[in-house]
Amino acid sequence: MQYTIVLEPRDDKGYIARCVEVPGIVGYGDSRGDAVERIREAISDMQKTWNEELQGVIHAVRSEVIKIDVADAA
């Protein structure tokens, strides 16, 4: 899955990376590469958390899991 990342130079030094699709996911680094790697890790952690929470819900109730398509809003 691809995510849109906005890289911004920081005033003090280094970079901040923000994820457009997931507000609140941020990565900081001394270089662009460091910031991207940190946000990649943060997104991966977020995905793991979402999957764990979803599995908990599925096991807690009698749920049906389906997949749907949603058109891009662009």
PQR file of N, CA, C, O and H, with PARSE charges and radii, in Angstrom:
ATOM      1  N   MET A   1       0.843  -1.171   0.000 -0.4000 1.5000
ATOM      2  CA  MET A   1       0.000   0.000   0.000 -0.0000 2.0000
ATOM      3  C   MET A   1       0.891   1.238   0.000  0.5500 1.7000
ATOM      4  O   MET A   1       1.922   1.273   0.671 -0.5500 1.4000
ATOM      5  N   GLN A   2       0.493   2.219  -0.737 -0.4000 1.5000
ATOM      6  CA  GLN A   2       1.266   3.461  -0.792 -0.0000 2.0000
ATOM      7  C   GLN A   2       0.586   4.549   0.022  0.5500 1.7000
ATOM      8  O   GLN A   2      -0.641   4.625   0.096 -0.5500 1.4000
ATOM      9  H   GLN A   2      -0.345   2.190  -1.282  0.4000 1.0000
ATOM     10  N   TYR A   3       1.408   5.380   0.626 -0.4000 1.5000
ATOM     11  CA  TYR A   3       0.934   6.527   1.392 -0.0000 2.0000
ATOM     12  C   TYR A   3       1.614   7.774   0.849  0.5500 1.7000
ATOM     13  O   TYR A   3       2.742   7.712   0.359 -0.5500 1.4000
ATOM     14  H   TYR A   3       2.404   5.318   0.566  0.4000 1.0000
ATOM     15  N   THR A   4       0.931   8.893   0.936 -0.4000 1.5000
ATOM     16  CA  THR A   4       1.488  10.173   0.510 -0.0000 2.0000
ATOM     17  C   THR A   4       2.167  10.827   1.703  0.5500 1.7000
ATOM     18  O   THR A   4       1.552  11.034   2.749 -0.5500 1.4000
ATOM     19  H   THR A   4       0.015   8.943   1.335  0.4000 1.0000
ATOM     20  N   ILE A   5       3.449  11.151   1.530 -0.4000 1.5000
ATOM     21  CA  ILE A   5       4.236  11.743   2.608 -0.0000 2.0000
ATOM     22  C   ILE A   5       4.661  13.148   2.202  0.5500 1.7000
ATOM     23  O   ILE A   5       5.146  13.361   1.092 -0.5500 1.4000
ATOM     24  H   ILE A   5       3.949  10.984   0.680  0.4000 1.0000
ATOM     25  N   VAL A   6       4.476  14.103   3.106 -0.4000 1.5000
ATOM     26  CA  VAL A   6       4.931  15.476   2.894 -0.0000 2.0000
ATOM     27  C   VAL A   6       6.171  15.682   3.747  0.5500 1.7000
ATOM     28  O   VAL A   6       6.120  15.543   4.969 -0.5500 1.4000
ATOM     29  H   VAL A   6       4.082  13.930   4.008  0.4000 1.0000
ATOM     30  N   LEU A   7       7.284  16.013   3.104 -0.4000 1.5000
ATOM     31  CA  LEU A   7       8.545  16.277   3.805 -0.0000 2.0000
ATOM     32  C   LEU A   7       8.748  17.772   3.947  0.5500 1.7000
ATOM     33  O   LEU A   7       8.618  18.516   2.975 -0.5500 1.4000
ATOM     34  H   LEU A   7       7.325  16.126   2.111  0.4000 1.0000
ATOM     35  N   GLU A   8       9.062  18.211   5.146 -0.4000 1.5000
ATOM     36  CA  GLU A   8       9.300  19.635   5.397 -0.0000 2.0000
ATOM     37  C   GLU A   8      10.621  19.804   6.151  0.5500 1.7000
ATOM     38  O   GLU A   8      10.884  19.082   7.112 -0.5500 1.4000
ATOM     39  H   GLU A   8       9.168  17.606   5.935  0.4000 1.0000
ATOM     40  N   PRO A   9      11.449  20.755   5.716 -0.5600 1.5000
ATOM     41  CA  PRO A   9      12.647  21.037   6.503  0.2800 2.0000
ATOM     42  C   PRO A   9      12.235  21.702   7.815  0.5500 1.7000
ATOM     43  O   PRO A   9      11.325  22.532   7.835 -0.5500 1.4000
ATOM     44  N   ARG A  10      12.897  21.342   8.898 -0.4000 1.5000
ATOM     45  CA  ARG A  10      12.628  21.950  10.204 -0.0000 2.0000
ATOM     46  C   ARG A  10      13.493  23.193  10.361  0.5500 1.7000
ATOM     47  O   ARG A  10      14.554  23.297   9.745 -0.5500 1.4000
ATOM     48  H   ARG A  10      13.636  20.668   8.882  0.4000 1.0000
ATOM     49  N   ASP A  11      13.044  24.133  11.182 -0.4000 1.5000
ATOM     50  CA  ASP A  11      13.795  25.367  11.409 -0.0000 2.0000
ATOM     51  C   ASP A  11      15.131  25.096  12.095  0.5500 1.7000
ATOM     52  O   ASP A  11      16.145  25.701  11.748 -0.5500 1.4000
ATOM     53  H   ASP A  11      12.183  24.048  11.683  0.4000 1.0000
ATOM     54  N   ASP A  12      15.129  24.183  13.073 -0.4000 1.5000
ATOM     55  CA  ASP A  12      16.347  23.930  13.843 -0.0000 2.0000
ATOM     56  C   ASP A  12      17.339  23.052  13.088  0.5500 1.7000
ATOM     57  O   ASP A  12      18.545  23.259  13.229 -0.5500 1.4000
ATOM     58  H   ASP A  12      14.304  23.692  13.355  0.4000 1.0000
ATOM     59  N   LYS A  13      16.903  22.111  12.318 -0.4000 1.5000
ATOM     60  CA  LYS A  13      17.664  21.255  11.412 -0.0000 2.0000
ATOM     61  C   LYS A  13      16.902  19.954  11.253  0.5500 1.7000
ATOM     62  O   LYS A  13      16.075  19.603  12.094 -0.5500 1.4000
ATOM     63  H   LYS A  13      15.924  21.943  12.204  0.4000 1.0000
ATOM     64  N   GLY A  14      17.175  19.259  10.202 -0.4000 1.5000
ATOM     65  CA  GLY A  14      16.500  17.997   9.959 -0.0000 2.0000
ATOM     66  C   GLY A  14      15.192  18.180   9.220  0.5500 1.7000
ATOM     67  O   GLY A  14      14.900  19.243   8.673 -0.5500 1.4000
ATOM     68  H   GLY A  14      17.847  19.544   9.519  0.4000 1.0000
ATOM     69  N   TYR A  15      14.412  17.109   9.222 -0.4000 1.5000
ATOM     70  CA  TYR A  15      13.160  17.082   8.471 -0.0000 2.0000
ATOM     71  C   TYR A  15      12.043  16.482   9.300  0.5500 1.7000
ATOM     72  O   TYR A  15      12.270  15.713  10.234 -0.5500 1.4000
ATOM     73  H   TYR A  15      14.649  16.245   9.666  0.4000 1.0000
ATOM     74  N   ILE A  16      10.821  16.861   8.926 -0.4000 1.5000
ATOM     75  CA  ILE A  16       9.627  16.253   9.484 -0.0000 2.0000
ATOM     76  C   ILE A  16       8.844  15.667   8.313  0.5500 1.7000
ATOM     77  O   ILE A  16       8.702  16.306   7.270 -0.5500 1.4000
ATOM     78  H   ILE A  16      10.637  17.486   8.167  0.4000 1.0000
ATOM     79  N   ALA A  17       8.343  14.464   8.490 -0.4000 1.5000
ATOM     80  CA  ALA A  17       7.541  13.801   7.467 -0.0000 2.0000
ATOM     81  C   ALA A  17       6.143  13.571   8.033  0.5500 1.7000
ATOM     82  O   ALA A  17       5.982  13.043   9.133 -0.5500 1.4000
ATOM     83  H   ALA A  17       8.458  13.946   9.337  0.4000 1.0000
ATOM     84  N   ARG A  18       5.136  13.977   7.259 -0.4000 1.5000
ATOM     85  CA  ARG A  18       3.741  13.807   7.681 -0.0000 2.0000
ATOM     86  C   ARG A  18       3.015  12.940   6.661  0.5500 1.7000
ATOM     87  O   ARG A  18       3.263  13.037   5.459 -0.5500 1.4000
ATOM     88  H   ARG A  18       5.266  14.406   6.365  0.4000 1.0000
ATOM     89  N   CYS A  19       2.120  12.097   7.151 -0.4000 1.5000
ATOM     90  CA  CYS A  19       1.346  11.223   6.280 -0.0000 2.0000
ATOM     91  C   CYS A  19      -0.004  11.878   5.989  0.5500 1.7000
ATOM     92  O   CYS A  19      -0.769  12.180   6.905 -0.5500 1.4000
ATOM     93  H   CYS A  19       1.919  12.019   8.127  0.4000 1.0000
ATOM     94  N   VAL A  20      -0.283  12.090   4.717 -0.4000 1.5000
ATOM     95  CA  VAL A  20      -1.522  12.758   4.312 -0.0000 2.0000
ATOM     96  C   VAL A  20      -2.745  11.911   4.662  0.5500 1.7000
ATOM     97  O   VAL A  20      -3.745  12.432   5.156 -0.5500 1.4000
ATOM     98  H   VAL A  20       0.338  11.845   3.973  0.4000 1.0000
ATOM     99  N   GLU A  21      -2.662  10.605   4.405 -0.4000 1.5000
ATOM    100  CA  GLU A  21      -3.822   9.736   4.593 -0.0000 2.0000
ATOM    101  C   GLU A  21      -4.115   9.412   6.055  0.5500 1.7000
ATOM    102  O   GLU A  21      -5.242   9.051   6.395 -0.5500 1.4000
ATOM    103  H   GLU A  21      -1.850  10.182   4.004  0.4000 1.0000
ATOM    104  N   VAL A  22      -3.113   9.538   6.922 -0.4000 1.5000
ATOM    105  CA  VAL A  22      -3.305   9.205   8.330 -0.0000 2.0000
ATOM    106  C   VAL A  22      -2.836  10.376   9.183  0.5500 1.7000
ATOM    107  O   VAL A  22      -1.671  10.417   9.579 -0.5500 1.4000
ATOM    108  H   VAL A  22      -2.198   9.831   6.647  0.4000 1.0000
ATOM    109  N   PRO A  23      -3.718  11.331   9.475 -0.5600 1.5000
ATOM    110  CA  PRO A  23      -3.327  12.464  10.303  0.2800 2.0000
ATOM    111  C   PRO A  23      -2.782  11.999  11.646  0.5500 1.7000
ATOM    112  O   PRO A  23      -3.286  11.047  12.241 -0.5500 1.4000
ATOM    113  N   GLY A  24      -1.754  12.679  12.107 -0.4000 1.5000
ATOM    114  CA  GLY A  24      -1.158  12.340  13.389 -0.0000 2.0000
ATOM    115  C   GLY A  24       0.056  11.439  13.266  0.5500 1.7000
ATOM    116  O   GLY A  24       0.813  11.293  14.225 -0.5500 1.4000
ATOM    117  H   GLY A  24      -1.344  13.452  11.623  0.4000 1.0000
ATOM    118  N   ILE A  25       0.255  10.834  12.108 -0.4000 1.5000
ATOM    119  CA  ILE A  25       1.439  10.006  11.888 -0.0000 2.0000
ATOM    120  C   ILE A  25       2.551  10.921  11.401  0.5500 1.7000
ATOM    121  O   ILE A  25       2.434  11.554  10.352 -0.5500 1.4000
ATOM    122  H   ILE A  25      -0.360  10.953  11.329  0.4000 1.0000
ATOM    123  N   VAL A  26       3.638  10.986  12.177 -0.4000 1.5000
ATOM    124  CA  VAL A  26       4.727  11.920  11.895 -0.0000 2.0000
ATOM    125  C   VAL A  26       6.060  11.216  12.114  0.5500 1.7000
ATOM    126  O   VAL A  26       6.190  10.365  12.995 -0.5500 1.4000
ATOM    127  H   VAL A  26       3.733  10.472  13.029  0.4000 1.0000
ATOM    128  N   GLY A  27       7.045  11.582  11.303 -0.4000 1.5000
ATOM    129  CA  GLY A  27       8.401  11.072  11.490 -0.0000 2.0000
ATOM    130  C   GLY A  27       9.390  12.214  11.453  0.5500 1.7000
ATOM    131  O   GLY A  27       9.280  13.107  10.612 -0.5500 1.4000
ATOM    132  H   GLY A  27       6.939  12.272  10.588  0.4000 1.0000
ATOM    133  N   TYR A  28      10.354  12.198  12.352 -0.4000 1.5000
ATOM    134  CA  TYR A  28      11.390  13.224  12.406 -0.0000 2.0000
ATOM    135  C   TYR A  28      12.729  12.574  12.100  0.5500 1.7000
ATOM    136  O   TYR A  28      12.945  11.405  12.422 -0.5500 1.4000
ATOM    137  H   TYR A  28      10.444  11.473  13.036  0.4000 1.0000
ATOM    138  N   GLY A  29      13.636  13.338  11.473 -0.4000 1.5000
ATOM    139  CA  GLY A  29      14.967  12.806  11.224 -0.0000 2.0000
ATOM    140  C   GLY A  29      15.957  13.901  10.886  0.5500 1.7000
ATOM    141  O   GLY A  29      15.576  15.001  10.487 -0.5500 1.4000
ATOM    142  H   GLY A  29      13.461  14.287  11.212  0.4000 1.0000
ATOM    143  N   ASP A  30      17.238  13.585  11.050 -0.4000 1.5000
ATOM    144  CA  ASP A  30      18.293  14.542  10.706 -0.0000 2.0000
ATOM    145  C   ASP A  30      18.421  14.713   9.199  0.5500 1.7000
ATOM    146  O   ASP A  30      18.883  15.749   8.720 -0.5500 1.4000
ATOM    147  H   ASP A  30      17.547  12.691  11.374  0.4000 1.0000
ATOM    148  N   SER A  31      18.006  13.683   8.451 -0.4000 1.5000
ATOM    149  CA  SER A  31      18.041  13.761   6.985 -0.0000 2.0000
ATOM    150  C   SER A  31      16.665  13.384   6.448  0.5500 1.7000
ATOM    151  O   SER A  31      15.810  12.892   7.184 -0.5500 1.4000
ATOM    152  H   SER A  31      17.631  12.842   8.840  0.4000 1.0000
ATOM    153  N   ARG A  32      16.466  13.622   5.158 -0.4000 1.5000
ATOM    154  CA  ARG A  32      15.197  13.232   4.524 -0.0000 2.0000
ATOM    155  C   ARG A  32      14.981  11.729   4.681  0.5500 1.7000
ATOM    156  O   ARG A  32      13.884  11.273   5.007 -0.5500 1.4000
ATOM    157  H   ARG A  32      17.160  14.022   4.560  0.4000 1.0000
ATOM    158  N   GLY A  33      16.057  10.964   4.440 -0.4000 1.5000
ATOM    159  CA  GLY A  33      15.961   9.512   4.538 -0.0000 2.0000
ATOM    160  C   GLY A  33      15.589   9.041   5.935  0.5500 1.7000
ATOM    161  O   GLY A  33      14.793   8.116   6.091 -0.5500 1.4000
ATOM    162  H   GLY A  33      16.947  11.334   4.175  0.4000 1.0000
ATOM    163  N   ASP A  34      16.165   9.677   6.953 -0.4000 1.5000
ATOM    164  CA  ASP A  34      15.835   9.327   8.341 -0.0000 2.0000
ATOM    165  C   ASP A  34      14.356   9.596   8.627  0.5500 1.7000
ATOM    166  O   ASP A  34      13.675   8.772   9.238 -0.5500 1.4000
ATOM    167  H   ASP A  34      16.812  10.429   6.827  0.4000 1.0000
ATOM    168  N   ALA A  35      13.871  10.745   8.182 -0.4000 1.5000
ATOM    169  CA  ALA A  35      12.469  11.104   8.426 -0.0000 2.0000
ATOM    170  C   ALA A  35      11.530  10.125   7.721  0.5500 1.7000
ATOM    171  O   ALA A  35      10.516   9.717   8.286 -0.5500 1.4000
ATOM    172  H   ALA A  35      14.425  11.414   7.686  0.4000 1.0000
ATOM    173  N   VAL A  36      11.868   9.753   6.492 -0.4000 1.5000
ATOM    174  CA  VAL A  36      11.038   8.808   5.746 -0.0000 2.0000
ATOM    175  C   VAL A  36      11.056   7.435   6.424  0.5500 1.7000
ATOM    176  O   VAL A  36      10.014   6.790   6.543 -0.5500 1.4000
ATOM    177  H   VAL A  36      12.692  10.085   6.033  0.4000 1.0000
ATOM    178  N   GLU A  37      12.209   6.996   6.861 -0.4000 1.5000
ATOM    179  CA  GLU A  37      12.299   5.698   7.534 -0.0000 2.0000
ATOM    180  C   GLU A  37      11.490   5.699   8.830  0.5500 1.7000
ATOM    181  O   GLU A  37      10.830   4.710   9.151 -0.5500 1.4000
ATOM    182  H   GLU A  37      13.055   7.520   6.765  0.4000 1.0000
ATOM    183  N   ARG A  38      11.538   6.785   9.564 -0.4000 1.5000
ATOM    184  CA  ARG A  38      10.791   6.865  10.828 -0.0000 2.0000
ATOM    185  C   ARG A  38       9.280   6.875  10.585  0.5500 1.7000
ATOM    186  O   ARG A  38       8.525   6.258  11.336 -0.5500 1.4000
ATOM    187  H   ARG A  38      12.074   7.588   9.303  0.4000 1.0000
ATOM    188  N   ILE A  39       8.843   7.574   9.537 -0.4000 1.5000
ATOM    189  CA  ILE A  39       7.399   7.576   9.281 -0.0000 2.0000
ATOM    190  C   ILE A  39       6.960   6.230   8.724  0.5500 1.7000
ATOM    191  O   ILE A  39       5.836   5.792   8.969 -0.5500 1.4000
ATOM    192  H   ILE A  39       9.457   8.075   8.927  0.4000 1.0000
ATOM    193  N   ARG A  40       7.834   5.576   7.981 -0.4000 1.5000
ATOM    194  CA  ARG A  40       7.534   4.221   7.497 -0.0000 2.0000
ATOM    195  C   ARG A  40       7.316   3.281   8.699  0.5500 1.7000
ATOM    196  O   ARG A  40       6.381   2.481   8.706 -0.5500 1.4000
ATOM    197  H   ARG A  40       8.747   5.932   7.782  0.4000 1.0000
ATOM    198  N   GLU A  41       8.177   3.389   9.695 -0.4000 1.5000
ATOM    199  CA  GLU A  41       8.034   2.575  10.908 -0.0000 2.0000
ATOM    200  C   GLU A  41       6.743   2.916  11.651  0.5500 1.7000
ATOM    201  O   GLU A  41       6.048   2.027  12.142 -0.5500 1.4000
ATOM    202  H   GLU A  41       8.937   4.039   9.689  0.4000 1.0000
ATOM    203  N   ALA A  42       6.428   4.214  11.730 -0.4000 1.5000
ATOM    204  CA  ALA A  42       5.209   4.640  12.435 -0.0000 2.0000
ATOM    205  C   ALA A  42       3.958   4.120  11.726  0.5500 1.7000
ATOM    206  O   ALA A  42       3.008   3.692  12.381 -0.5500 1.4000
ATOM    207  H   ALA A  42       6.992   4.937  11.331  0.4000 1.0000
ATOM    208  N   ILE A  43       3.953   4.154  10.406 -0.4000 1.5000
ATOM    209  CA  ILE A  43       2.811   3.644   9.648 -0.0000 2.0000
ATOM    210  C   ILE A  43       2.695   2.138   9.841  0.5500 1.7000
ATOM    211  O   ILE A  43       1.592   1.620  10.016 -0.5500 1.4000
ATOM    212  H   ILE A  43       4.725   4.502   9.873  0.4000 1.0000
ATOM    213  N   SER A  44       3.811   1.437   9.810 -0.4000 1.5000
ATOM    214  CA  SER A  44       3.803  -0.010  10.018 -0.0000 2.0000
ATOM    215  C   SER A  44       3.251  -0.359  11.401  0.5500 1.7000
ATOM    216  O   SER A  44       2.446  -1.280  11.541 -0.5500 1.4000
ATOM    217  H   SER A  44       4.707   1.857   9.668  0.4000 1.0000
ATOM    218  N   ASP A  45       3.687   0.380  12.418 -0.4000 1.5000
ATOM    219  CA  ASP A  45       3.177   0.158  13.781 -0.0000 2.0000
ATOM    220  C   ASP A  45       1.676   0.416  13.839  0.5500 1.7000
ATOM    221  O   ASP A  45       0.939  -0.329  14.484 -0.5500 1.4000
ATOM    222  H   ASP A  45       4.341   1.129  12.305  0.4000 1.0000
ATOM    223  N   MET A  46       1.224   1.478  13.163 -0.4000 1.5000
ATOM    224  CA  MET A  46      -0.198   1.811  13.132 -0.0000 2.0000
ATOM    225  C   MET A  46      -0.987   0.684  12.473  0.5500 1.7000
ATOM    226  O   MET A  46      -2.051   0.308  12.964 -0.5500 1.4000
ATOM    227  H   MET A  46       1.823   2.083  12.640  0.4000 1.0000
ATOM    228  N   GLN A  47      -0.480   0.142  11.371 -0.4000 1.5000
ATOM    229  CA  GLN A  47      -1.172  -0.953  10.687 -0.0000 2.0000
ATOM    230  C   GLN A  47      -1.279  -2.181  11.591  0.5500 1.7000
ATOM    231  O   GLN A  47      -2.323  -2.830  11.634 -0.5500 1.4000
ATOM    232  H   GLN A  47       0.384   0.447  10.972  0.4000 1.0000
ATOM    233  N   LYS A  48      -0.210  -2.499  12.308 -0.4000 1.5000
ATOM    234  CA  LYS A  48      -0.234  -3.645  13.220 -0.0000 2.0000
ATOM    235  C   LYS A  48      -1.280  -3.438  14.315  0.5500 1.7000
ATOM    236  O   LYS A  48      -2.022  -4.358  14.660 -0.5500 1.4000
ATOM    237  H   LYS A  48       0.638  -1.971  12.273  0.4000 1.0000
ATOM    238  N   THR A  49      -1.328  -2.220  14.855 -0.4000 1.5000
ATOM    239  CA  THR A  49      -2.305  -1.913  15.906 -0.0000 2.0000
ATOM    240  C   THR A  49      -3.723  -2.049  15.376  0.5500 1.7000
ATOM    241  O   THR A  49      -4.576  -2.653  16.027 -0.5500 1.4000
ATOM    242  H   THR A  49      -0.725  -1.473  14.574  0.4000 1.0000
ATOM    243  N   TRP A  50      -3.980  -1.487  14.187 -0.4000 1.5000
ATOM    244  CA  TRP A  50      -5.318  -1.601  13.593 -0.0000 2.0000
ATOM    245  C   TRP A  50      -5.700  -3.055  13.378  0.5500 1.7000
ATOM    246  O   TRP A  50      -6.832  -3.445  13.663 -0.5500 1.4000
ATOM    247  H   TRP A  50      -3.287  -0.997  13.658  0.4000 1.0000
ATOM    248  N   ASN A  51      -4.763  -3.869  12.873 -0.4000 1.5000
ATOM    249  CA  ASN A  51      -5.047  -5.282  12.638 -0.0000 2.0000
ATOM    250  C   ASN A  51      -5.342  -6.017  13.939  0.5500 1.7000
ATOM    251  O   ASN A  51      -6.254  -6.841  13.992 -0.5500 1.4000
ATOM    252  H   ASN A  51      -3.843  -3.553  12.642  0.4000 1.0000
ATOM    253  N   GLU A  52      -4.575  -5.724  14.993 -0.4000 1.5000
ATOM    254  CA  GLU A  52      -4.812  -6.358  16.290 -0.0000 2.0000
ATOM    255  C   GLU A  52      -6.179  -5.966  16.838  0.5500 1.7000
ATOM    256  O   GLU A  52      -6.907  -6.811  17.359 -0.5500 1.4000
ATOM    257  H   GLU A  52      -3.834  -5.054  14.950  0.4000 1.0000
ATOM    258  N   GLU A  53      -6.533  -4.676  16.721 -0.4000 1.5000
ATOM    259  CA  GLU A  53      -7.830  -4.219  17.206 -0.0000 2.0000
ATOM    260  C   GLU A  53      -8.959  -4.870  16.416  0.5500 1.7000
ATOM    261  O   GLU A  53      -9.971  -5.270  16.992 -0.5500 1.4000
ATOM    262  H   GLU A  53      -5.943  -3.990  16.297  0.4000 1.0000
ATOM    263  N   LEU A  54      -8.790  -4.977  15.104 -0.4000 1.5000
ATOM    264  CA  LEU A  54      -9.811  -5.601  14.268 -0.0000 2.0000
ATOM    265  C   LEU A  54      -9.981  -7.073  14.627  0.5500 1.7000
ATOM    266  O   LEU A  54     -11.106  -7.566  14.714 -0.5500 1.4000
ATOM    267  H   LEU A  54      -7.968  -4.652  14.636  0.4000 1.0000
ATOM    268  N   GLN A  55      -8.873  -7.775  14.835 -0.4000 1.5000
ATOM    269  CA  GLN A  55      -8.960  -9.185  15.223 -0.0000 2.0000
ATOM    270  C   GLN A  55      -9.682  -9.334  16.557  0.5500 1.7000
ATOM    271  O   GLN A  55     -10.445 -10.281  16.748 -0.5500 1.4000
ATOM    272  H   GLN A  55      -7.960  -7.375  14.764  0.4000 1.0000
ATOM    273  N   GLY A  56      -9.449  -8.409  17.476 -0.4000 1.5000
ATOM    274  CA  GLY A  56     -10.139  -8.452  18.766 -0.0000 2.0000
ATOM    275  C   GLY A  56     -11.638  -8.288  18.598  0.5500 1.7000
ATOM    276  O   GLY A  56     -12.419  -8.975  19.256 -0.5500 1.4000
ATOM    277  H   GLY A  56      -8.830  -7.639  17.322  0.4000 1.0000
ATOM    278  N   VAL A  57     -12.040  -7.387  17.725 -0.4000 1.5000
ATOM    279  CA  VAL A  57     -13.467  -7.158  17.476 -0.0000 2.0000
ATOM    280  C   VAL A  57     -14.083  -8.385  16.816  0.5500 1.7000
ATOM    281  O   VAL A  57     -15.176  -8.811  17.187 -0.5500 1.4000
ATOM    282  H   VAL A  57     -11.406  -6.829  17.190  0.4000 1.0000
ATOM    283  N   ILE A  58     -13.383  -8.951  15.841 -0.4000 1.5000
ATOM    284  CA  ILE A  58     -13.906 -10.115  15.134 -0.0000 2.0000
ATOM    285  C   ILE A  58     -14.113 -11.275  16.098  0.5500 1.7000
ATOM    286  O   ILE A  58     -15.119 -11.980  16.017 -0.5500 1.4000
ATOM    287  H   ILE A  58     -12.494  -8.604  15.540  0.4000 1.0000
ATOM    288  N   HIS A  59     -13.164 -11.476  17.011 -0.4000 1.5000
ATOM    289  CA  HIS A  59     -13.271 -12.589  17.948 -0.0000 2.0000
ATOM    290  C   HIS A  59     -14.268 -12.305  19.072  0.5500 1.7000
ATOM    291  O   HIS A  59     -14.828 -13.237  19.649 -0.5500 1.4000
ATOM    292  H   HIS A  59     -12.347 -10.903  17.076  0.4000 1.0000
ATOM    293  N   ALA A  60     -14.492 -11.040  19.386 -0.4000 1.5000
ATOM    294  CA  ALA A  60     -15.358 -10.685  20.504 -0.0000 2.0000
ATOM    295  C   ALA A  60     -16.839 -10.818  20.160  0.5500 1.7000
ATOM    296  O   ALA A  60     -17.656 -11.083  21.042 -0.5500 1.4000
ATOM    297  H   ALA A  60     -14.037 -10.283  18.917  0.4000 1.0000
ATOM    298  N   VAL A  61     -17.182 -10.641  18.924 -0.4000 1.5000
ATOM    299  CA  VAL A  61     -18.586 -10.710  18.505 -0.0000 2.0000
ATOM    300  C   VAL A  61     -18.701 -11.589  17.269  0.5500 1.7000
ATOM    301  O   VAL A  61     -17.703 -11.916  16.627 -0.5500 1.4000
ATOM    302  H   VAL A  61     -16.518 -10.425  18.208  0.4000 1.0000
ATOM    303  N   ARG A  62     -19.885 -11.953  16.960 -0.4000 1.5000
ATOM    304  CA  ARG A  62     -20.096 -12.734  15.750 -0.0000 2.0000
ATOM    305  C   ARG A  62     -20.164 -11.753  14.589  0.5500 1.7000
ATOM    306  O   ARG A  62     -21.222 -11.207  14.278 -0.5500 1.4000
ATOM    307  H   ARG A  62     -20.696 -11.688  17.481  0.4000 1.0000
ATOM    308  N   SER A  63     -19.037 -11.545  13.967 -0.4000 1.5000
ATOM    309  CA  SER A  63     -18.929 -10.548  12.909 -0.0000 2.0000
ATOM    310  C   SER A  63     -18.739 -11.215  11.564  0.5500 1.7000
ATOM    311  O   SER A  63     -18.263 -12.345  11.462 -0.5500 1.4000
ATOM    312  H   SER A  63     -18.177 -11.990  14.220  0.4000 1.0000
ATOM    313  N   GLU A  64     -19.120 -10.492  10.550 -0.4000 1.5000
ATOM    314  CA  GLU A  64     -18.866 -10.899   9.181 -0.0000 2.0000
ATOM    315  C   GLU A  64     -17.878  -9.904   8.600  0.5500 1.7000
ATOM    316  O   GLU A  64     -18.079  -8.696   8.725 -0.5500 1.4000
ATOM    317  H   GLU A  64     -19.507  -9.573  10.632  0.4000 1.0000
ATOM    318  N   VAL A  65     -16.831 -10.377   7.978 -0.4000 1.5000
ATOM    319  CA  VAL A  65     -15.827  -9.513   7.391 -0.0000 2.0000
ATOM    320  C   VAL A  65     -16.011  -9.531   5.882  0.5500 1.7000
ATOM    321  O   VAL A  65     -15.985 -10.590   5.255 -0.5500 1.4000
ATOM    322  H   VAL A  65     -16.668 -11.359   7.876  0.4000 1.0000
ATOM    323  N   ILE A  66     -16.198  -8.345   5.302 -0.4000 1.5000
ATOM    324  CA  ILE A  66     -16.340  -8.211   3.858 -0.0000 2.0000
ATOM    325  C   ILE A  66     -15.394  -7.131   3.367  0.5500 1.7000
ATOM    326  O   ILE A  66     -14.900  -6.325   4.156 -0.5500 1.4000
ATOM    327  H   ILE A  66     -16.218  -7.485   5.811  0.4000 1.0000
ATOM    328  N   LYS A  67     -15.143  -7.113   2.076 -0.4000 1.5000
ATOM    329  CA  LYS A  67     -14.322  -6.076   1.471 -0.0000 2.0000
ATOM    330  C   LYS A  67     -15.200  -5.281   0.510  0.5500 1.7000
ATOM    331  O   LYS A  67     -16.048  -5.841  -0.184 -0.5500 1.4000
ATOM    332  H   LYS A  67     -15.544  -7.768   1.436  0.4000 1.0000
ATOM    333  N   ILE A  68     -14.981  -3.957   0.481 -0.4000 1.5000
ATOM    334  CA  ILE A  68     -15.724  -3.097  -0.429 -0.0000 2.0000
ATOM    335  C   ILE A  68     -14.744  -2.201  -1.163  0.5500 1.7000
ATOM    336  O   ILE A  68     -13.641  -1.949  -0.679 -0.5500 1.4000
ATOM    337  H   ILE A  68     -14.292  -3.502   1.045  0.4000 1.0000
ATOM    338  N   ASP A  69     -15.147  -1.719  -2.333 -0.4000 1.5000
ATOM    339  CA  ASP A  69     -14.365  -0.749  -3.079 -0.0000 2.0000
ATOM    340  C   ASP A  69     -14.897   0.650  -2.807  0.5500 1.7000
ATOM    341  O   ASP A  69     -16.108   0.857  -2.726 -0.5500 1.4000
ATOM    342  H   ASP A  69     -16.043  -1.923  -2.727  0.4000 1.0000
ATOM    343  N   VAL A  70     -13.993   1.605  -2.667 -0.4000 1.5000
ATOM    344  CA  VAL A  70     -14.369   3.000  -2.474 -0.0000 2.0000
ATOM    345  C   VAL A  70     -13.572   3.809  -3.474  0.5500 1.7000
ATOM    346  O   VAL A  70     -12.348   3.689  -3.536 -0.5500 1.4000
ATOM    347  H   VAL A  70     -13.009   1.437  -2.732  0.4000 1.0000
ATOM    348  N   ALA A  71     -14.253   4.637  -4.261 -0.4000 1.5000
ATOM    349  CA  ALA A  71     -13.576   5.441  -5.267 -0.0000 2.0000
ATOM    350  C   ALA A  71     -12.691   6.472  -4.606  0.5500 1.7000
ATOM    351  O   ALA A  71     -13.006   6.972  -3.526 -0.5500 1.4000
ATOM    352  H   ALA A  71     -15.247   4.734  -4.210  0.4000 1.0000
ATOM    353  N   ASP A  72     -11.578   6.791  -5.254 -0.4000 1.5000
ATOM    354  CA  ASP A  72     -10.698   7.846  -4.759 -0.0000 2.0000
ATOM    355  C   ASP A  72     -11.429   9.176  -4.779  0.5500 1.7000
ATOM    356  O   ASP A  72     -12.260   9.428  -5.652 -0.5500 1.4000
ATOM    357  H   ASP A  72     -11.322   6.385  -6.131  0.4000 1.0000
ATOM    358  N   ALA A  73     -11.114  10.020  -3.813 -0.4000 1.5000
ATOM    359  CA  ALA A  73     -11.785  11.318  -3.687 -0.0000 2.0000
ATOM    360  C   ALA A  73     -11.045  12.405  -4.477  0.5500 1.7000
ATOM    361  O   ALA A  73     -11.387  13.582  -4.370 -0.5500 1.4000
ATOM    362  H   ALA A  73     -10.439   9.815  -3.104  0.4000 1.0000
ATOM    363  N   ALA A  74     -10.056  12.027  -5.251 -0.4000 1.5000
ATOM    364  CA  ALA A  74      -9.251  13.031  -5.967 -0.0000 2.0000
ATOM    365  C   ALA A  74      -9.960  13.612  -7.149  0.5500 1.7000
ATOM    366  O   ALA A  74      -9.407  14.465  -7.843 -0.5500 1.4000
ATOM    367  H   ALA A  74      -9.779  11.070  -5.337  0.4000 1.0000
TER
END
